[in-house]
Amino acid sequence: MKYMEKEFLDWHNKKSELNKKEHNVFFHEREIWFCYLGLNIGYEQNGDNKSFLRPVLILKKFNDRLFFGIPLTSSKKQENKFYHKFSYVKDVESTAILSQLKIIDSKRLKYLNGYIEKEDFKIIKEKLHKLIT
């Protein structure tokens, strides 16, 4: 596999900017937000392009600032214990990458992009439970 140089300094600068941001975002479970996930190591899910943004499903809200988030992708993935396909925007299939569940600070949230249906949300929670037990 060919090594690709990443521009970590660009992400560091963006992360420094986000850290200074005032907390003013209100979010809830089942919402899908575009979130600054950044530029990460190896196979960890990155934000896309220069903006470092990626859609994230809010799985569990802990307080006004922290939540469990699941990165989403539009790349075609085989449905299995690590992925769950669903649609939240008309005719656009998305896949939750369950293996990349992470704690995220609300300062990383940029904008609300939609909601996941209750049934899909229930299936994701069941798959995660099986994955970690």
The first five atom37 places (N, CA, C, CB, O) and aatype in JSON, in Angstrom:
{
  "aatype": [12, 11, 18, 12, 6, 11, 6, 13, 10, 3, 17, 8, 2, 11, 11, 15, 6, 10, 2, 11, 11, 6, 8, 2, 19, 13, 13, 8, 6, 1, 6, 9, 17, 13, 4, 18, 10, 7, 10, 2, 9, 7, 18, 6, 5, 2, 7, 3, 2, 11, 15, 13, 10, 1, 14, 19, 10, 9, 10, 11, 11, 13, 2, 3, 1, 10, 13, 13, 7, 9, 14, 10, 16, 15, 15, 11, 11, 5, 6, 2, 11, 13, 18, 8, 11, 13, 15, 18, 19, 11, 3, 19, 6, 15, 16, 0, 9, 10, 15, 5, 10, 11, 9, 9, 3, 15, 11, 1, 10, 11, 18, 10, 2, 7, 18, 9, 6, 11, 6, 3, 13, 11, 9, 9, 11, 6, 11, 10, 8, 11, 10, 9, 16],
  "atom_mask": [
    [1, 1, 1, 1, 1],
    [1, 1, 1, 1, 1],
    [1, 1, 1, 1, 1],
    [1, 1, 1, 1, 1],
    [1, 1, 1, 1, 1],
    [1, 1, 1, 1, 1],
    [1, 1, 1, 1, 1],
    [1, 1, 1, 1, 1],
    [1, 1, 1, 1, 1],
    [1, 1, 1, 1, 1],
    [1, 1, 1, 1, 1],
    [1, 1, 1, 1, 1],
    [1, 1, 1, 1, 1],
    [1, 1, 1, 1, 1],
    [1, 1, 1, 1, 1],
    [1, 1, 1, 1, 1],
    [1, 1, 1, 1, 1],
    [1, 1, 1, 1, 1],
    [1, 1, 1, 1, 1],
    [1, 1, 1, 1, 1],
    [1, 1, 1, 1, 1],
    [1, 1, 1, 1, 1],
    [1, 1, 1, 1, 1],
    [1, 1, 1, 1, 1],
    [1, 1, 1, 1, 1],
    [1, 1, 1, 1, 1],
    [1, 1, 1, 1, 1],
    [1, 1, 1, 1, 1],
    [1, 1, 1, 1, 1],
    [1, 1, 1, 1, 1],
    [1, 1, 1, 1, 1],
    [1, 1, 1, 1, 1],
    [1, 1, 1, 1, 1],
    [1, 1, 1, 1, 1],
    [1, 1, 1, 1, 1],
    [1, 1, 1, 1, 1],
    [1, 1, 1, 1, 1],
    [1, 1, 1, 0, 1],
    [1, 1, 1, 1, 1],
    [1, 1, 1, 1, 1],
    [1, 1, 1, 1, 1],
    [1, 1, 1, 0, 1],
    [1, 1, 1, 1, 1],
    [1, 1, 1, 1, 1],
    [1, 1, 1, 1, 1],
    [1, 1, 1, 1, 1],
    [1, 1, 1, 0, 1],
    [1, 1, 1, 1, 1],
    [1, 1, 1, 1, 1],
    [1, 1, 1, 1, 1],
    [1, 1, 1, 1, 1],
    [1, 1, 1, 1, 1],
    [1, 1, 1, 1, 1],
    [1, 1, 1, 1, 1],
    [1, 1, 1, 1, 1],
    [1, 1, 1, 1, 1],
    [1, 1, 1, 1, 1],
    [1, 1, 1, 1, 1],
    [1, 1, 1, 1, 1],
    [1, 1, 1, 1, 1],
    [1, 1, 1, 1, 1],
    [1, 1, 1, 1, 1],
    [1, 1, 1, 1, 1],
    [1, 1, 1, 1, 1],
    [1, 1, 1, 1, 1],
    [1, 1, 1, 1, 1],
    [1, 1, 1, 1, 1],
    [1, 1, 1, 1, 1],
    [1, 1, 1, 0, 1],
    [1, 1, 1, 1, 1],
    [1, 1, 1, 1, 1],
    [1, 1, 1, 1, 1],
    [1, 1, 1, 1, 1],
    [1, 1, 1, 1, 1],
    [1, 1, 1, 1, 1],
    [1, 1, 1, 1, 1],
    [1, 1, 1, 1, 1],
    [1, 1, 1, 1, 1],
    [1, 1, 1, 1, 1],
    [1, 1, 1, 1, 1],
    [1, 1, 1, 1, 1],
    [1, 1, 1, 1, 1],
    [1, 1, 1, 1, 1],
    [1, 1, 1, 1, 1],
    [1, 1, 1, 1, 1],
    [1, 1, 1, 1, 1],
    [1, 1, 1, 1, 1],
    [1, 1, 1, 1, 1],
    [1, 1, 1, 1, 1],
    [1, 1, 1, 1, 1],
    [1, 1, 1, 1, 1],
    [1, 1, 1, 1, 1],
    [1, 1, 1, 1, 1],
    [1, 1, 1, 1, 1],
    [1, 1, 1, 1, 1],
    [1, 1, 1, 1, 1],
    [1, 1, 1, 1, 1],
    [1, 1, 1, 1, 1],
    [1, 1, 1, 1, 1],
    [1, 1, 1, 1, 1],
    [1, 1, 1, 1, 1],
    [1, 1, 1, 1, 1],
    [1, 1, 1, 1, 1],
    [1, 1, 1, 1, 1],
    [1, 1, 1, 1, 1],
    [1, 1, 1, 1, 1],
    [1, 1, 1, 1, 1],
    [1, 1, 1, 1, 1],
    [1, 1, 1, 1, 1],
    [1, 1, 1, 1, 1],
    [1, 1, 1, 1, 1],
    [1, 1, 1, 1, 1],
    [1, 1, 1, 1, 1],
    [1, 1, 1, 0, 1],
    [1, 1, 1, 1, 1],
    [1, 1, 1, 1, 1],
    [1, 1, 1, 1, 1],
    [1, 1, 1, 1, 1],
    [1, 1, 1, 1, 1],
    [1, 1, 1, 1, 1],
    [1, 1, 1, 1, 1],
    [1, 1, 1, 1, 1],
    [1, 1, 1, 1, 1],
    [1, 1, 1, 1, 1],
    [1, 1, 1, 1, 1],
    [1, 1, 1, 1, 1],
    [1, 1, 1, 1, 1],
    [1, 1, 1, 1, 1],
    [1, 1, 1, 1, 1],
    [1, 1, 1, 1, 1],
    [1, 1, 1, 1, 1],
    [1, 1, 1, 1, 1],
    [1, 1, 1, 1, 1]
  ],
  "atom_positions": [
    [[0.84, -1.18, 0.0], [0.0, 0.0, 0.0], [0.89, 1.24, 0.0], [-0.96, 0.0, 1.22], [1.87, 1.32, 0.74]],
    [[0.55, 2.19, -0.81], [1.32, 3.42, -0.93], [1.0, 4.35, 0.24], [1.01, 4.13, -2.28], [-0.15, 4.55, 0.62]],
    [[2.06, 4.92, 0.81], [1.92, 5.87, 1.91], [1.51, 7.23, 1.35], [3.23, 5.99, 2.71], [2.08, 7.71, 0.37]],
    [[0.52, 7.85, 1.99], [0.06, 9.17, 1.56], [0.35, 10.17, 2.67], [-1.46, 9.14, 1.22], [-0.06, 9.99, 3.82]],
    [[1.05, 11.22, 2.33], [1.39, 12.26, 3.31], [0.12, 13.01, 3.72], [2.45, 13.24, 2.73], [-0.68, 13.41, 2.87]],
    [[-0.05, 13.19, 5.0], [-1.21, 13.92, 5.52], [-0.77, 15.28, 6.03], [-1.92, 13.12, 6.64], [0.35, 15.43, 6.53]],
    [[-1.64, 16.25, 5.91], [-1.35, 17.61, 6.35], [-1.84, 17.8, 7.79], [-2.02, 18.65, 5.4], [-2.85, 18.47, 8.04]],
    [[-1.11, 17.21, 8.72], [-1.51, 17.27, 10.12], [-1.48, 18.68, 10.68], [-0.62, 16.37, 10.95], [-2.27, 19.0, 11.58]],
    [[-0.61, 19.52, 10.19], [-0.52, 20.9, 10.68], [-1.82, 21.66, 10.41], [0.66, 21.63, 10.03], [-2.27, 22.45, 11.24]],
    [[-2.44, 21.43, 9.24], [-3.72, 22.08, 8.93], [-4.78, 21.68, 9.96], [-4.2, 21.71, 7.51], [-5.54, 22.52, 10.44]],
    [[-4.81, 20.38, 10.29], [-5.79, 19.92, 11.29], [-5.46, 20.5, 12.66], [-5.82, 18.39, 11.35], [-6.37, 20.89, 13.39]],
    [[-4.19, 20.56, 13.02], [-3.8, 21.12, 14.32], [-4.29, 22.57, 14.44], [-2.27, 21.05, 14.5], [-4.79, 22.97, 15.49]],
    [[-4.14, 23.34, 13.38], [-4.59, 24.74, 13.39], [-6.11, 24.83, 13.56], [-4.15, 25.46, 12.09], [-6.61, 25.66, 14.31]],
    [[-6.84, 23.95, 12.84], [-8.31, 23.95, 12.95], [-8.72, 23.53, 14.35], [-8.93, 22.99, 11.9], [-9.63, 24.12, 14.93]],
    [[-8.07, 22.53, 14.91], [-8.38, 22.04, 16.25], [-8.14, 23.13, 17.3], [-7.54, 20.79, 16.57], [-8.91, 23.27, 18.25]],
    [[-7.07, 23.89, 17.13], [-6.79, 25.01, 18.04], [-7.91, 26.05, 17.98], [-5.44, 25.66, 17.7], [-8.31, 26.6, 19.01]],
    [[-8.39, 26.32, 16.77], [-9.5, 27.26, 16.58], [-10.78, 26.74, 17.25], [-9.74, 27.49, 15.07], [-11.49, 27.5, 17.91]],
    [[-11.08, 25.45, 17.07], [-12.28, 24.87, 17.66], [-12.23, 24.89, 19.18], [-12.46, 23.44, 17.17], [-13.25, 25.09, 19.84]],
    [[-11.07, 24.68, 19.74], [-10.93, 24.65, 21.19], [-11.28, 26.0, 21.83], [-9.51, 24.26, 21.57], [-11.73, 26.04, 22.98]],
    [[-11.08, 27.09, 21.1], [-11.39, 28.43, 21.6], [-12.89, 28.76, 21.48], [-10.57, 29.47, 20.84], [-13.37, 29.72, 22.08]],
    [[-13.61, 27.97, 20.69], [-15.02, 28.22, 20.41], [-15.86, 28.14, 21.69], [-15.54, 27.22, 19.36], [-15.65, 27.27, 22.53]],
    [[-16.82, 29.05, 21.81], [-17.77, 29.0, 22.92], [-18.74, 27.85, 22.71], [-18.53, 30.34, 23.05], [-19.09, 27.53, 21.57]],
    [[-19.16, 27.25, 23.78], [-20.15, 26.18, 23.69], [-21.52, 26.82, 23.49], [-20.13, 25.27, 24.97], [-21.99, 27.55, 24.36]],
    [[-22.17, 26.54, 22.37], [-23.49, 27.11, 22.12], [-24.34, 26.21, 21.23], [-23.37, 28.49, 21.48], [-25.27, 26.67, 20.58]],
    [[-24.02, 24.92, 21.21], [-24.72, 23.98, 20.34], [-25.62, 23.1, 21.19], [-23.72, 23.13, 19.53], [-25.2, 22.56, 22.21]],
    [[-26.86, 22.96, 20.75], [-27.8, 22.07, 21.43], [-28.04, 20.87, 20.53], [-29.14, 22.8, 21.78], [-28.4, 21.04, 19.36]],
    [[-27.85, 19.7, 21.06], [-27.94, 18.48, 20.25], [-28.68, 17.4, 21.03], [-26.52, 17.99, 19.84], [-28.8, 17.47, 22.26]],
    [[-29.16, 16.39, 20.3], [-29.93, 15.31, 20.91], [-29.56, 13.97, 20.27], [-31.46, 15.57, 20.77], [-29.02, 13.92, 19.16]],
    [[-29.85, 12.91, 20.97], [-29.66, 11.57, 20.44], [-30.52, 11.4, 19.19], [-30.0, 10.49, 21.5], [-31.6, 11.97, 19.08]],
    [[-30.02, 10.6, 18.24], [-30.64, 10.29, 16.95], [-30.39, 11.37, 15.9], [-32.13, 10.1, 17.12], [-30.75, 11.19, 14.73]],
    [[-29.8, 12.49, 16.28], [-29.51, 13.52, 15.29], [-28.23, 13.17, 14.54], [-29.37, 14.91, 15.97], [-27.35, 12.47, 15.05]],
    [[-28.15, 13.67, 13.31], [-26.95, 13.51, 12.5], [-26.41, 14.92, 12.23], [-27.25, 12.73, 11.15], [-27.08, 15.77, 11.64]],
    [[-25.18, 15.13, 12.67], [-24.51, 16.42, 12.54], [-23.26, 16.27, 11.69], [-24.16, 16.99, 13.94], [-22.61, 15.22, 11.7]],
    [[-22.93, 17.31, 10.97], [-21.59, 17.35, 10.39], [-20.67, 17.83, 11.49], [-21.52, 18.29, 9.11], [-20.94, 18.8, 12.19]],
    [[-19.57, 17.12, 11.63], [-18.7, 17.26, 12.78], [-17.25, 17.32, 12.31], [-18.91, 16.09, 13.77], [-16.87, 16.62, 11.37]],
    [[-16.45, 18.15, 12.95], [-15.02, 18.23, 12.64], [-14.32, 17.03, 13.28], [-14.41, 19.58, 13.15], [-13.98, 17.06, 14.46]],
    [[-14.09, 15.98, 12.49], [-13.39, 14.8, 13.01], [-11.89, 14.88, 12.8], [-13.93, 13.55, 12.35], [-11.13, 14.15, 13.43]],
    [[-11.46, 15.76, 11.92], [-10.04, 15.97, 11.77], [-9.33, 15.02, 10.85], [0.0, 0.0, 0.0], [-9.93, 14.35, 10.02]],
    [[-8.04, 14.99, 11.04], [-7.14, 14.15, 10.26], [-6.52, 13.18, 11.26], [-6.03, 15.0, 9.5], [-5.84, 13.6, 12.19]],
    [[-6.76, 11.9, 11.06], [-6.4, 10.92, 12.07], [-5.34, 9.95, 11.56], [-7.62, 10.16, 12.51], [-4.91, 10.01, 10.41]],
    [[-4.95, 9.06, 12.43], [-3.86, 8.12, 12.18], [-4.39, 6.86, 11.5], [-3.14, 7.76, 13.48], [-5.46, 6.37, 11.84]],
    [[-3.65, 6.33, 10.55], [-3.94, 5.04, 9.93], [-5.34, 4.94, 9.37], [0.0, 0.0, 0.0], [-5.74, 5.72, 8.51]],
    [[-6.1, 3.95, 9.88], [-7.43, 3.67, 9.35], [-8.55, 4.32, 10.15], [-7.65, 2.19, 9.31], [-9.73, 4.04, 9.91]],
    [[-8.2, 5.18, 11.12], [-9.25, 5.91, 11.84], [-9.96, 6.83, 10.85], [-8.65, 6.72, 13.04], [-9.34, 7.39, 9.95]],
    [[-11.26, 6.97, 11.03], [-12.06, 7.78, 10.11], [-11.68, 9.25, 10.22], [-13.56, 7.59, 10.39], [-11.63, 9.81, 11.31]],
    [[-11.42, 9.86, 9.07], [-11.09, 11.29, 8.99], [-12.32, 12.09, 8.63], [-9.98, 11.53, 7.95], [-13.33, 11.56, 8.17]],
    [[-12.21, 13.39, 8.87], [-13.14, 14.31, 8.23], [-12.73, 14.41, 6.78], [0.0, 0.0, 0.0], [-11.59, 14.09, 6.44]],
    [[-13.62, 14.83, 5.9], [-13.32, 14.89, 4.47], [-12.69, 16.22, 4.08], [-14.58, 14.66, 3.66], [-12.94, 17.26, 4.7]],
    [[-11.88, 16.17, 3.06], [-11.32, 17.34, 2.4], [-10.61, 18.28, 3.36], [-12.41, 18.09, 1.7], [-10.13, 17.86, 4.41]],
    [[-10.54, 19.53, 3.0], [-9.86, 20.54, 3.82], [-10.7, 20.99, 5.02], [-9.52, 21.73, 2.97], [-10.15, 21.56, 5.97]],
    [[-11.99, 20.75, 4.99], [-12.85, 21.2, 6.09], [-12.79, 20.26, 7.28], [-14.28, 21.33, 5.62], [-13.15, 20.65, 8.39]],
    [[-12.34, 19.02, 7.07], [-12.24, 17.99, 8.12], [-13.6, 17.56, 8.65], [-11.4, 18.51, 9.26], [-13.68, 17.0, 9.74]],
    [[-14.68, 17.82, 7.89], [-16.03, 17.5, 8.33], [-16.47, 16.11, 7.87], [-17.0, 18.54, 7.82], [-16.08, 15.64, 6.8]],
    [[-17.31, 15.48, 8.7], [-17.89, 14.17, 8.38], [-19.22, 14.09, 9.13], [-16.92, 12.98, 8.78], [-19.33, 14.6, 10.25]],
    [[-20.24, 13.46, 8.53], [-21.48, 13.26, 9.28], [-21.27, 12.25, 10.41], [-22.61, 12.78, 8.33], [-20.57, 11.25, 10.26]],
    [[-21.89, 12.56, 11.53], [-21.78, 11.73, 12.73], [-23.17, 11.57, 13.35], [-20.78, 12.37, 13.76], [-23.92, 12.53, 13.47]],
    [[-23.49, 10.35, 13.72], [-24.73, 10.06, 14.43], [-24.5, 10.22, 15.92], [-25.24, 8.63, 14.1], [-23.55, 9.66, 16.47]],
    [[-25.36, 10.99, 16.58], [-25.26, 11.13, 18.03], [-25.99, 9.95, 18.65], [-25.87, 12.5, 18.53], [-27.22, 9.86, 18.62]],
    [[-25.2, 9.05, 19.22], [-25.72, 7.82, 19.81], [-26.18, 8.02, 21.25], [-24.67, 6.73, 19.74], [-27.28, 7.62, 21.61]],
    [[-25.33, 8.64, 22.06], [-25.64, 8.81, 23.49], [-25.12, 10.16, 23.96], [-25.01, 7.66, 24.33], [-23.93, 10.44, 23.88]],
    [[-26.03, 10.98, 24.45], [-25.66, 12.29, 25.01], [-25.36, 12.1, 26.49], [-26.8, 13.35, 24.79], [-26.2, 11.59, 27.23]],
    [[-24.17, 12.5, 26.93], [-23.8, 12.38, 28.34], [-24.12, 13.65, 29.11], [-22.32, 12.06, 28.47], [-24.55, 13.6, 30.26]],
    [[-23.92, 14.8, 28.48], [-24.23, 16.09, 29.06], [-24.29, 17.1, 27.91], [-23.16, 16.52, 30.15], [-24.34, 16.7, 26.75]],
    [[-24.27, 18.39, 28.22], [-24.38, 19.4, 27.15], [-23.13, 19.49, 26.29], [-24.66, 20.75, 27.76], [-23.13, 20.18, 25.26]],
    [[-22.06, 18.82, 26.68], [-20.8, 18.95, 25.96], [-20.24, 17.67, 25.36], [-19.8, 19.53, 26.86], [-19.49, 17.72, 24.39]],
    [[-20.59, 16.52, 25.91], [-20.01, 15.25, 25.46], [-21.06, 14.25, 25.01], [-19.17, 14.65, 26.56], [-22.15, 14.17, 25.56]],
    [[-20.69, 13.49, 23.98], [-21.58, 12.44, 23.48], [-20.78, 11.33, 22.83], [-22.6, 13.03, 22.47], [-19.63, 11.53, 22.42]],
    [[-21.4, 10.15, 22.73], [-20.87, 9.07, 21.91], [-21.34, 9.36, 20.49], [-21.33, 7.64, 22.4], [-22.53, 9.54, 20.26]],
    [[-20.4, 9.4, 19.55], [-20.74, 9.63, 18.15], [-20.25, 8.48, 17.29], [0.0, 0.0, 0.0], [-19.23, 7.86, 17.57]],
    [[-20.99, 8.21, 16.23], [-20.62, 7.18, 15.26], [-20.43, 7.86, 13.9], [-21.71, 6.05, 15.18], [-21.38, 8.41, 13.34]],
    [[-19.21, 7.82, 13.36], [-18.98, 8.39, 12.04], [-19.79, 7.66, 10.97], [-17.49, 8.34, 11.69], [-20.0, 6.45, 11.06]],
    [[-20.24, 8.41, 9.98], [-21.0, 7.85, 8.86], [-20.18, 7.97, 7.59], [-22.36, 8.57, 8.71], [-19.3, 8.82, 7.47]],
    [[-20.48, 7.09, 6.63], [-19.83, 7.15, 5.33], [-20.86, 6.89, 4.24], [-18.68, 6.13, 5.25], [-21.86, 6.21, 4.47]],
    [[-20.6, 7.43, 3.07], [-21.44, 7.13, 1.91], [-20.8, 6.03, 1.06], [-21.68, 8.4, 1.06], [-21.4, 5.59, 0.07]],
    [[-19.6, 5.6, 1.43], [-18.93, 4.5, 0.72], [-19.73, 3.22, 0.92], [-17.47, 4.32, 1.22], [-20.29, 2.98, 1.99]],
    [[-19.77, 2.42, -0.12], [-20.51, 1.15, -0.05], [-19.78, 0.18, 0.87], [-20.68, 0.54, -1.47], [-18.62, -0.16, 0.63]],
    [[-20.46, -0.27, 1.89], [-19.92, -1.23, 2.84], [-20.88, -2.41, 2.92], [-19.71, -0.59, 4.25], [-22.09, -2.26, 2.78]],
    [[-20.31, -3.58, 3.15], [-21.15, -4.77, 3.31], [-21.79, -4.73, 4.69], [-20.31, -6.08, 3.12], [-21.12, -4.51, 5.69]],
    [[-23.09, -4.96, 4.74], [-23.82, -4.98, 6.0], [-23.29, -6.15, 6.84], [-25.36, -5.11, 5.76], [-23.34, -7.3, 6.41]],
    [[-22.78, -5.84, 8.03], [-22.32, -6.86, 8.96], [-22.29, -6.28, 10.37], [-20.91, -7.4, 8.56], [-22.88, -5.22, 10.6]],
    [[-21.63, -6.93, 11.31], [-21.65, -6.47, 12.7], [-20.92, -5.14, 12.9], [-21.05, -7.52, 13.59], [-21.1, -4.5, 13.93]],
    [[-20.1, -4.73, 11.94], [-19.34, -3.49, 12.05], [-20.0, -2.3, 11.35], [-17.97, -3.7, 11.5], [-19.61, -1.15, 11.56]],
    [[-21.0, -2.57, 10.5], [-21.65, -1.53, 9.71], [-23.16, -1.69, 9.73], [-21.14, -1.57, 8.27], [-23.7, -2.79, 9.83]],
    [[-23.85, -0.53, 9.64], [-25.31, -0.57, 9.47], [-25.7, 0.47, 8.42], [-26.04, -0.3, 10.83], [-25.44, 1.66, 8.58]],
    [[-26.34, -0.01, 7.35], [-26.79, 0.87, 6.27], [-28.19, 1.41, 6.58], [-26.8, 0.13, 4.91], [-29.03, 0.7, 7.13]],
    [[-28.4, 2.67, 6.22], [-29.71, 3.29, 6.39], [-29.78, 4.53, 5.52], [-29.99, 3.65, 7.89], [-28.76, 4.97, 4.98]],
    [[-30.96, 5.09, 5.37], [-31.13, 6.35, 4.64], [-31.71, 7.39, 5.59], [-32.05, 6.16, 3.4], [-32.64, 7.11, 6.34]],
    [[-31.15, 8.57, 5.54], [-31.72, 9.67, 6.33], [-31.99, 10.89, 5.46], [-30.79, 10.04, 7.49], [-32.71, 11.8, 5.87]],
    [[-31.41, 10.91, 4.3], [-31.7, 11.92, 3.3], [-32.3, 11.17, 2.12], [-30.4, 12.76, 2.88], [-31.81, 10.11, 1.74]],
    [[-33.35, 11.7, 1.55], [-34.08, 11.0, 0.48], [-33.15, 10.37, -0.56], [-35.04, 11.97, -0.21], [-32.35, 11.05, -1.19]],
    [[-33.29, 9.06, -0.71], [-32.57, 8.29, -1.72], [-31.05, 8.28, -1.55], [-32.9, 8.81, -3.07], [-30.34, 7.9, -2.48]],
    [[-30.53, 8.68, -0.41], [-29.09, 8.64, -0.17], [-28.82, 7.63, 0.92], [-28.55, 10.05, 0.22], [-29.28, 7.77, 2.06]],
    [[-28.06, 6.6, 0.56], [-27.72, 5.57, 1.53], [-26.49, 5.99, 2.32], [-27.49, 4.21, 0.84], [-25.52, 6.5, 1.74]],
    [[-26.53, 5.79, 3.61], [-25.41, 6.09, 4.49], [-25.11, 4.85, 5.3], [-25.72, 7.31, 5.41], [-25.97, 3.99, 5.47]],
    [[-23.9, 4.75, 5.79], [-23.51, 3.61, 6.6], [-22.85, 4.09, 7.88], [-22.56, 2.69, 5.82], [-21.91, 4.88, 7.85]],
    [[-23.35, 3.59, 9.01], [-22.75, 3.88, 10.31], [-21.57, 2.93, 10.49], [-23.79, 3.73, 11.47], [-21.7, 1.72, 10.31]],
    [[-20.41, 3.48, 10.84], [-19.2, 2.69, 11.06], [-19.11, 2.4, 12.56], [-17.9, 3.45, 10.54], [-18.49, 3.15, 13.31]],
    [[-19.75, 1.32, 12.98], [-19.91, 1.02, 14.41], [-18.58, 0.83, 15.12], [-20.75, -0.21, 14.58], [-18.46, 1.15, 16.31]],
    [[-17.6, 0.3, 14.43], [-16.29, 0.05, 15.05], [-15.53, 1.34, 15.37], [-15.45, -0.82, 14.14], [-14.49, 1.29, 16.02]],
    [[-16.05, 2.5, 14.93], [-15.35, 3.76, 15.19], [-16.11, 4.68, 16.13], [-15.09, 4.47, 13.88], [-15.94, 5.9, 16.1]],
    [[-16.95, 4.09, 16.97], [-17.65, 4.83, 18.02], [-16.63, 5.59, 18.86], [-18.49, 3.86, 18.92], [-15.59, 5.04, 19.23]],
    [[-16.91, 6.85, 19.15], [-15.96, 7.63, 19.95], [-16.65, 8.72, 20.76], [-14.91, 8.26, 19.05], [-17.76, 9.15, 20.43]],
    [[-15.99, 9.15, 21.82], [-16.44, 10.3, 22.61], [-16.09, 11.56, 21.83], [-15.78, 10.32, 24.05], [-14.96, 11.71, 21.34]],
    [[-17.05, 12.47, 21.71], [-16.84, 13.71, 20.95], [-17.36, 14.88, 21.77], [-17.55, 13.64, 19.57], [-18.42, 14.81, 22.39]],
    [[-16.61, 15.97, 21.75], [-17.01, 17.21, 22.4], [-17.91, 18.0, 21.44], [-15.78, 18.06, 22.82], [-17.68, 18.0, 20.23]],
    [[-18.91, 18.66, 21.98], [-19.87, 19.4, 21.14], [-19.22, 20.58, 20.41], [-21.02, 19.91, 21.99], [-19.81, 21.1, 19.46]],
    [[-18.03, 21.0, 20.81], [-17.34, 22.06, 20.07], [-17.01, 21.63, 18.65], [-16.06, 22.47, 20.8], [-16.8, 22.47, 17.77]],
    [[-16.98, 20.33, 18.42], [-16.68, 19.82, 17.08], [-17.9, 19.86, 16.15], [-16.16, 18.38, 17.18], [-17.75, 19.7, 14.94]],
    [[-19.09, 20.08, 16.68], [-20.31, 20.08, 15.87], [-20.4, 21.34, 15.02], [-21.55, 19.95, 16.76], [-20.21, 22.45, 15.52]],
    [[-20.71, 21.15, 13.73], [-20.84, 22.29, 12.81], [-22.3, 22.59, 12.51], [-20.08, 22.02, 11.51], [-22.77, 23.7, 12.77]],
    [[-23.05, 21.6, 11.94], [-24.46, 21.85, 11.64], [-25.24, 20.55, 11.62], [-24.61, 22.57, 10.29], [-24.72, 19.49, 11.27]],
    [[-26.51, 20.65, 11.99], [-27.45, 19.53, 11.98], [-27.79, 19.19, 10.54], [-28.73, 19.87, 12.79], [-28.06, 20.07, 9.73]],
    [[-27.78, 17.88, 10.22], [-28.03, 17.46, 8.85], [-29.22, 16.5, 8.72], [-26.8, 16.81, 8.29], [-29.61, 16.17, 7.6]],
    [[-29.79, 16.05, 9.83], [-30.93, 15.16, 9.74], [-31.08, 14.29, 10.98], [0.0, 0.0, 0.0], [-30.44, 14.52, 12.01]],
    [[-31.94, 13.31, 10.85], [-32.27, 12.41, 11.96], [-32.32, 10.98, 11.43], [-33.63, 12.8, 12.62], [-32.69, 10.75, 10.28]],
    [[-31.96, 10.04, 12.27], [-32.08, 8.63, 11.91], [-33.43, 8.13, 12.42], [-30.9, 7.79, 12.5], [-33.88, 8.55, 13.49]],
    [[-34.07, 7.25, 11.67], [-35.35, 6.68, 12.09], [-35.17, 5.87, 13.38], [-35.93, 5.79, 10.96], [-34.11, 5.29, 13.63]],
    [[-36.21, 5.82, 14.19], [-36.15, 5.11, 15.47], [-35.77, 3.65, 15.3], [-37.48, 5.22, 16.19], [-35.0, 3.12, 16.11]],
    [[-36.3, 2.98, 14.28], [-36.01, 1.56, 14.08], [-34.54, 1.33, 13.74], [-36.9, 1.0, 12.96], [-33.92, 0.4, 14.27]],
    [[-33.97, 2.16, 12.87], [-32.54, 2.03, 12.56], [-31.68, 2.32, 13.79], [-32.15, 2.99, 11.41], [-30.67, 1.66, 14.02]],
    [[-32.08, 3.31, 14.57], [-31.35, 3.66, 15.79], [-31.35, 2.47, 16.76], [-31.97, 4.91, 16.46], [-30.33, 2.17, 17.38]],
    [[-32.48, 1.82, 16.89], [-32.6, 0.64, 17.76], [-31.68, -0.49, 17.27], [-34.07, 0.15, 17.8], [-31.0, -1.13, 18.08]],
    [[-31.65, -0.72, 15.97], [-30.79, -1.77, 15.4], [-29.32, -1.45, 15.66], [-31.05, -1.91, 13.88], [-28.55, -2.34, 16.02]],
    [[-28.92, -0.21, 15.48], [-27.54, 0.19, 15.73], [-27.16, -0.07, 17.18], [-27.32, 1.67, 15.39], [-26.09, -0.6, 17.46]],
    [[-28.04, 0.3, 18.11], [-27.75, 0.07, 19.53], [-27.62, -1.43, 19.83], [-28.85, 0.69, 20.4], [-26.77, -1.83, 20.62]],
    [[-28.47, -2.23, 19.22], [-28.39, -3.69, 19.41], [-27.09, -4.25, 18.84], [-29.6, -4.39, 18.75], [-26.45, -5.1, 19.47]],
    [[-26.7, -3.79, 17.66], [-25.45, -4.25, 17.05], [-24.24, -3.84, 17.91], [-25.29, -3.68, 15.63], [-23.31, -4.63, 18.08]],
    [[-24.25, -2.64, 18.44], [-23.16, -2.18, 19.29], [-23.06, -3.02, 20.56], [-23.33, -0.71, 19.64], [-21.97, -3.37, 21.01]],
    [[-24.21, -3.32, 21.13], [-24.23, -4.14, 22.34], [-23.58, -5.5, 22.07], [-25.69, -4.33, 22.85], [-22.78, -5.99, 22.87]],
    [[-23.92, -6.1, 20.95], [-23.32, -7.39, 20.57], [-21.83, -7.25, 20.28], [-24.04, -7.97, 19.34], [-21.04, -8.15, 20.6]],
    [[-21.45, -6.14, 19.69], [-20.07, -5.91, 19.32], [-19.14, -5.79, 20.54], [-19.97, -4.66, 18.47], [-18.01, -6.26, 20.52]],
    [[-19.64, -5.16, 21.59], [-18.77, -4.91, 22.75], [-18.93, -5.92, 23.87], [-19.04, -3.54, 23.28], [-18.21, -5.86, 24.87]],
    [[-19.87, -6.85, 23.74], [-20.01, -7.86, 24.81], [-19.54, -9.22, 24.34], [-21.46, -7.96, 25.27], [-19.59, -10.18, 25.11]]
  ]
}
